[in-house]
């Protein structure tokens, strides 16, 4: 775990917590407490715009839990996130979710991605063209009230504005 730009970043690649469903199983009371969860990436880049996938197809992948369009993301609650993660069909790797304490209308900026971005391990890393730097992600999180971003690319990557969340993710 590293602290940089006012956020804690890290990567887990263990049998206990190496994916988004693993995190949901390990710290359900924490993740379930969020009023708003934004799903911004599924399978590294599946287009999340509602016209590209029929509503009944989403219901099949979420175990019947409806998701709501929120710009270029889908919005659910923390409790719904736990149920979807437990169901096991939606979060299968290279996914990304963001946790907010309130249902404030956070706009998901273009280029937001922590899946496999090396700044999770090296804060000075300059991301690929079109992707946000760690500094810009941290500023967006602060402005929009986002407390945590989780991505499961090669292990479980995270960025959080809260030290207690970083410690929960790092606990063995």
C-alpha angles and dihedrals in degrees: 000000000000130000114218136151090003095304136093116232131186149145130229123196105170135124088249099050118010102123143037093260089050091054090049090053095045101045106021097147091056098043094039091055095071117103093210135032121182117204106207103165135029119184091354098295117003107153106254096196107124096233090063094062128034117242093241090056090055090048090054092053094044098046092250097311111133120232122206126221114246108177106287092349141060122243128215136150126262091253091051089049090057092051093047092048091049091049087061106209104095106045103054102141139308092044130138132205134176125207124213128184091220137029091248113153099260110182112221107227123221112259094033106145135135096168105120094341105146095220085084085076100022116036092195092059114121109222127227117280111283095027127103123252120237089254091056093045090051091049091049091049092051094046096046100039095246110159101183143015120195127189130173109206110125096356123328114315121192143180121190140172091211125077092204090059092049090051091050090051092048096046116115 
